[in-house]
Amino acid sequence: MTLHPVLAEKLSAALAAASPPVLTRRDALLPIVPGKVHAVIGMRRAGKTTFLRQLLQERRAVLPPERALYLSFDDDRLAGLGVDQLGFLLEEYFRRHPSLRGRETVHWFLDEIQLVPGWERFVRRALDTEQVEIAVSGSSARMLSREVHTSLRGRGMATTIRPFSFREFLRHRDEEPAKEPRQWKPAERSLVEKRFREFLVEGGFPEAQGLPAALRIDLLQGYVDTVLFRDVVERYGVSQVAALRWLVRQCLRNPAGSFSVHRLHQDLKAQGHGVAKDAVHTMLGHLLDAFLLSAVPLATDSERQRNSNPRKLYPADPGLIKAFDASGRANVGHALETVVLNELERRGGAEVGYVKTDEGLEVDFLARNPGAGEELIQVCADLSAPETLARELRALTTAASVHPRAARRLLVLDRDALARVSAQAFEVQPAYEWLLAEPART
């Protein structure tokens, strides 16, 4: 057997072509750990391919082009490609550059690699026998973090690419602040506040940036349909598609809301969907695996309490809220809460839960950061009503008595709300300042 002609063509093109310009740079970085495969995972259309091309560009900025190679397997002409072709590809590469073999580290970026069954065996062999660093990316549901670790037998490291953070949202517009928030001039702050309100509505999917509202909504709804059918129905053989679609819309139309499988099961029955409770639980698991939703459990050390209490569901991006909202409400508060959770997940490492006090009050997030302590975070978009302010502060204060070592933070929509909050034993700041306080990872 010989190398597939399309693969040979792609190899020639990859070696001959200059790196394409990357217009939007993402903050996430892949650590260089010898002997590890770096798997780039995340929801569809979040920018995994762009991120791989960014890494290629960075490597080629300091290396000869033949030592950094990008190949995509998302090509209908490669349908049915066997894993043996990856071995032929490696041999052909070194035939063209024999001086590199065993002497220099080469970097391979393989996009949509999951389309080649058994690719993991090739990657493990390449790492064991060649001087190579490999980064792969692919369909969200076919390259989960736990599956990467399992299939690569501990050789994998996962980096999750999400829709734009607020910093990346500004960077995409060439408006990323160069100074700390306390150094902003009034006009600079006003621009950030304007863009932040836009971000809460439009979200951070790269292709949705700058689109008119109707087109953006249609695009985002199409994304969700693709996840539903490609990452859930096709992969797992789900037959109750109508029930799954109802479940997706229910979750996206009620962001930041508490849910239980029992209640969702009852609602599905009321809608005429005869779905078993176990099937509802399984469907939700598939949607979480596809990165469409995140679930926040009750913050407790008791596994029984964590499993028996409702979880709170959040969409992968605030733009999905507007895309599926049928009520016409602004939903700013839910969008703000979603952005904060997504940022906590983006920063990585923290175990995130919500706190419920004995009085029935809630604090949105308790973030437990290994080596960096705990932090209680309350998010509130509108503090204009005195009773709302009193409830939010009471919840935070009460939760602090249960978690005395946790730092306390109240995140608000803008600086106008700061005047309504008297000095407390916690930090109050606009959410956009908190989002931009994390230094860029470039």
C-alpha positions in Angstrom: 0.0 0.0 0.0 1.0 3.6 -0.5 0.1 7.0 0.8 -3.4 8.1 -0.1 -3.0 10.7 -3.0 -5.1 13.3 -1.2 -2.9 13.0 1.9 0.2 13.3 -0.2 -1.3 16.4 -1.8 -2.2 17.9 1.6 1.3 17.2 2.9 2.9 19.0 0.0 0.6 21.9 0.4 1.2 22.1 4.1 5.0 22.1 3.7 5.0 24.6 0.8 2.4 27.1 2.1 3.1 30.0 4.4 1.1 30.0 7.6 -2.3 31.7 7.1 -2.7 34.8 9.1 -4.7 34.4 12.3 -7.0 37.4 12.8 -8.1 36.5 16.3 -5.7 35.3 19.0 -7.1 33.2 21.8 -5.8 33.4 25.3 -5.5 29.6 26.0 -2.0 28.1 25.7 -0.8 24.6 25.3 2.0 23.8 27.7 5.0 22.0 26.2 5.2 18.7 28.0 7.4 16.2 26.3 5.7 12.9 25.6 2.2 14.3 25.9 -0.5 14.7 23.2 -2.3 18.0 23.4 -6.0 17.6 22.6 -7.9 20.8 21.8 -11.6 20.2 22.7 -14.7 22.3 23.0 -18.1 23.0 21.5 -18.5 23.2 17.8 -17.7 26.5 16.1 -15.9 27.8 19.2 -12.7 28.2 17.3 -10.6 25.0 17.7 -9.3 25.1 14.2 -8.3 28.8 14.5 -6.5 28.0 17.7 -4.5 25.2 16.1 -3.5 27.6 13.3 -2.5 30.1 15.9 -0.2 27.5 17.5 1.2 26.7 14.1 1.9 30.4 13.5 3.7 30.7 16.8 5.9 27.7 16.2 6.8 28.8 12.7 7.8 32.2 14.0 10.8 30.5 15.6 11.2 27.3 13.6 11.7 26.5 9.9 8.3 25.8 8.3 9.0 22.1 7.7 9.2 21.5 11.4 5.6 22.7 12.1 2.9 21.0 10.1 -0.9 21.5 10.0 -3.2 18.9 8.4 -7.0 18.7 8.4 -8.8 15.5 7.9 -12.2 17.1 7.4 -12.3 16.3 3.7 -14.9 14.1 2.0 -12.1 12.6 -0.2 -10.6 11.1 2.9 -13.8 9.2 4.0 -12.9 5.8 5.2 -9.2 6.5 5.7 -7.5 3.8 7.7 -5.1 4.4 10.6 -2.3 2.8 8.5 -2.4 5.8 6.3 -1.2 7.9 9.2 1.9 5.7 9.4 2.5 6.1 5.7 2.1 9.9 6.2 4.8 9.9 8.8 7.2 8.0 6.7 6.6 10.2 3.7 7.2 13.3 5.8 10.6 12.0 6.9 11.5 10.9 3.4 11.1 14.5 2.4 13.0 15.7 5.4 15.3 12.9 6.5 17.7 15.3 8.3 15.0 16.0 10.9 14.4 12.4 12.0 15.8 11.7 15.4 17.6 15.1 15.5 15.1 17.8 15.7 11.7 18.0 17.4 8.9 18.4 14.9 5.4 19.7 15.7 2.3 18.2 14.1 -1.2 19.8 14.4 -3.9 17.4 13.3 -7.4 18.8 12.9 -10.5 16.6 13.0 -8.3 13.6 13.6 -11.3 11.7 15.1 -12.4 11.0 11.6 -9.6 8.4 11.3 -10.6 5.4 13.5 -7.8 4.2 15.7 -5.8 7.5 15.5 -4.8 7.1 19.1 -2.7 4.1 18.4 -0.7 6.0 15.7 -0.2 9.0 18.1 1.1 6.8 20.9 3.5 5.0 18.6 4.7 8.3 17.1 5.4 9.7 20.6 7.3 6.5 21.6 9.4 6.2 18.4 9.9 9.7 17.1 11.0 13.2 18.3 7.6 14.8 17.8 5.1 17.0 19.6 1.5 16.4 18.5 -1.6 18.6 19.0 -5.0 17.2 17.9 -8.5 18.6 17.7 -11.9 17.3 16.7 -15.6 17.0 17.2 -16.6 17.9 20.7 -18.6 14.7 21.5 -15.9 12.4 20.1 -13.0 13.9 22.0 -14.0 14.4 25.6 -11.4 15.1 28.2 -12.0 11.8 29.9 -11.9 9.9 26.6 -8.6 11.6 25.6 -7.0 10.4 28.9 -8.4 6.9 28.5 -7.7 6.3 24.8 -4.2 7.8 25.1 -3.5 5.9 28.3 -2.5 8.8 30.3 -0.5 10.5 27.5 -3.2 13.1 26.8 -3.6 16.7 28.0 -6.8 18.5 27.2 -7.2 22.2 26.5 -10.8 23.4 26.2 -11.6 26.2 23.7 -14.7 28.1 24.5 -16.4 31.0 22.7 -14.7 34.4 23.2 -14.1 35.6 26.7 -14.9 39.3 27.2 -11.3 40.1 26.7 -11.1 38.2 23.5 -14.4 39.8 22.4 -12.7 43.2 22.8 -9.5 42.0 21.1 -11.5 40.9 18.1 -12.5 44.5 17.7 -9.0 45.9 18.4 -10.4 47.4 21.6 -8.7 45.4 24.2 -7.7 47.8 27.1 -4.0 48.3 27.4 -4.2 49.6 31.0 -5.7 48.4 34.3 -9.3 49.4 35.0 -8.3 52.0 37.6 -6.2 53.8 35.0 -9.1 54.1 32.4 -10.2 57.5 31.3 -14.0 58.2 31.3 -14.3 57.6 27.6 -12.4 54.3 27.8 -14.7 53.1 30.6 -17.8 54.1 28.7 -16.6 52.1 25.7 -15.9 49.0 27.8 -19.4 49.3 29.4 -21.0 49.7 26.0 -19.2 46.6 24.6 -20.0 44.6 27.8 -23.7 45.1 27.3 -23.3 44.0 23.7 -21.3 41.0 24.8 -24.1 39.9 27.2 -26.5 39.8 24.2 -24.3 38.8 21.3 -22.1 36.4 23.1 -18.6 35.2 21.9 -19.0 32.7 19.1 -16.4 34.0 16.5 -18.6 33.7 13.4 -21.5 35.6 15.2 -19.4 38.7 15.7 -20.9 41.8 14.0 -23.9 40.1 12.5 -27.3 41.7 12.5 -29.5 40.2 15.3 -31.7 38.1 13.0 -28.7 36.5 11.3 -26.9 35.9 14.5 -29.9 34.2 16.1 -30.3 32.0 13.0 -26.6 31.1 13.1 -26.6 30.2 16.8 -29.8 28.2 16.5 -28.1 26.3 13.7 -25.1 25.6 15.9 -27.3 24.1 18.5 -29.1 21.9 16.0 -25.7 20.7 14.7 -24.7 19.7 18.2 -28.0 18.0 18.8 -27.9 15.9 15.7 -24.2 15.3 15.1 -22.9 15.1 18.7 -26.0 13.5 20.4 -28.4 11.8 18.0 -25.9 10.4 15.5 -23.2 9.4 18.0 -25.5 7.9 20.7 -28.3 6.7 18.5 -31.0 8.7 20.4 -34.3 7.9 18.9 -36.6 10.3 20.9 -35.5 13.4 19.0 -38.6 15.5 19.7 -38.0 15.0 23.4 -34.4 15.9 23.1 -35.2 19.1 21.2 -37.8 20.1 23.8 -35.2 19.4 26.5 -32.6 21.6 24.8 -35.0 24.5 24.3 -36.2 24.2 27.9 -32.7 24.4 29.3 -31.6 27.3 27.0 -34.8 29.3 27.7 -34.3 29.0 31.5 -30.6 29.8 32.0 -29.1 29.8 35.5 -32.2 27.9 36.7 -32.3 25.0 39.1 -33.4 21.7 37.5 -33.8 18.1 38.5 -34.2 15.1 36.3 -37.5 14.3 38.1 -39.0 17.7 37.3 -37.8 17.6 33.7 -39.2 14.1 33.4 -42.6 15.3 34.6 -42.6 18.3 32.3 -41.8 16.0 29.3 -44.7 13.7 30.2 -47.0 16.7 30.4 -45.8 17.7 26.9 -46.8 14.2 25.6 -43.3 12.8 25.4 -43.1 9.3 26.8 -39.5 9.3 28.0 -38.1 7.2 30.8 -36.4 9.1 33.7 -33.1 7.4 33.0 -33.3 8.5 29.4 -33.7 12.1 30.5 -30.7 11.8 32.7 -28.7 10.3 29.9 -29.8 13.0 27.4 -28.6 15.7 29.8 -25.3 14.0 30.2 -24.9 14.0 26.4 -25.6 17.8 26.2 -23.0 18.4 28.9 -20.5 16.2 27.1 -21.0 18.3 23.9 -20.1 21.5 25.9 -23.5 23.0 25.1 -24.4 23.2 28.8 -22.6 23.4 32.1 -24.1 22.2 35.4 -23.3 23.7 38.8 -24.1 21.4 41.8 -24.8 22.4 45.3 -21.5 23.2 47.1 -21.2 20.6 49.8 -18.7 17.9 50.8 -21.6 15.4 51.0 -21.9 13.4 47.8 -25.4 12.4 48.8 -26.5 16.0 49.2 -24.8 17.0 46.0 -26.6 14.3 44.0 -30.0 14.8 45.7 -30.2 18.6 45.3 -31.0 20.3 42.0 -28.2 21.5 39.8 -28.2 24.9 38.0 -27.8 24.8 34.2 -25.9 27.4 32.2 -25.5 27.7 28.4 -22.0 27.6 26.8 -22.4 31.3 25.7 -24.6 34.2 26.7 -25.6 34.6 23.0 -27.5 31.4 23.2 -29.9 32.9 25.7 -31.1 35.5 23.3 -31.2 33.1 20.5 -33.7 30.8 22.3 -35.6 33.3 24.5 -39.3 33.3 23.5 -40.4 35.7 26.2 -38.8 38.9 24.9 -37.3 39.6 28.3 -33.9 41.3 28.4 -32.4 38.4 30.6 -29.4 40.6 31.5 -29.1 39.0 34.9 -29.0 35.5 33.6 -26.6 36.5 30.9 -24.3 38.1 33.5 -24.4 35.0 35.7 -23.6 32.9 32.6 -20.6 35.0 31.7 -19.2 34.8 35.2 -19.5 31.0 35.3 -17.9 30.6 31.9 -15.0 32.7 33.0 -14.5 30.6 36.2 -14.4 27.5 34.0 -12.1 29.2 31.5 -9.6 30.1 34.2 -9.5 26.4 35.1 -8.7 24.4 38.2 -11.6 25.6 40.4 -14.4 23.4 41.7 -17.5 25.5 41.3 -20.8 25.1 43.2 -23.7 27.2 44.4 -24.5 27.8 48.1 -27.9 27.5 49.6 -28.3 28.9 53.2 -30.6 27.5 55.9 -32.9 30.5 55.2 -33.3 29.5 51.6 -31.1 32.2 50.2 -28.6 31.5 47.4 -25.1 32.6 46.6 -24.4 32.0 42.9 -21.0 30.5 43.1 -18.5 29.1 45.6 -15.2 28.7 43.7 -12.6 26.4 45.4 -9.3 27.0 43.8 -6.5 24.5 44.6 -3.7 26.3 46.4 -5.6 29.7 46.1 -8.4 29.3 48.7 -12.1 29.8 48.3 -14.2 32.6 47.0 -17.9 33.4 47.3 -19.3 35.2 44.3 -22.7 36.8 44.2 -23.8 38.2 40.8 -26.5 40.9 40.5 -27.4 42.9 37.4 -30.0 45.2 39.1 -29.6 46.6 42.6 -32.1 49.4 42.2 -34.7 47.9 44.4 -33.7 48.1 48.1 -35.2 44.7 48.9 -33.1 43.1 46.2 -29.9 44.6 47.5 -30.7 43.6 51.0 -31.4 40.0 49.9 -28.2 39.7 47.9 -26.1 41.0 50.7 -27.8 38.9 53.4 -27.2 35.8 51.3 -23.6 36.6 50.9 -23.1 37.4 54.6 -24.9 34.3 55.7 -23.0 32.0 53.4 -19.8 33.6 54.7 -20.6 32.4 58.2 -20.7 28.8 56.8 -17.5 29.4 54.7 -15.5 31.7 56.9 -12.2 31.2 54.9 -13.8 32.2 51.6 -13.2 35.7 50.2 -16.4 37.5 49.4 -17.2 39.3 46.1 -20.3 41.0 44.7 -20.2 41.5 40.9 -22.6 44.1 39.5 -23.4 45.3 36.0 -21.7 48.7 36.0 -20.3 51.3 38.3 -23.6 53.0 38.8 -24.5 50.2 41.2 -21.5 50.8 43.4 -23.0 53.9 45.0 -25.9 51.8 46.3 -23.7 49.4 48.3 -22.2 50.7 51.5 -18.9 49.5 52.8 -19.0 45.8 53.6 -16.6 43.1 54.5 -16.4 42.0 50.8 -15.3 43.4 47.5 -17.8 45.0 45.1 -16.9 45.7 41.5 -18.4 45.8 38.0 -18.3 42.4 36.4 -16.3 43.6 33.4 -13.5 44.8 35.7 -13.3 41.3 37.3 -13.3 39.7 33.8 -10.5 42.0 32.6 -8.5 41.8 35.8 -7.2 38.3 34.8 -4.1 39.0 32.7 -4.2 38.0 29.0 -2.5 34.6 28.4 -0.7 35.4 25.1 
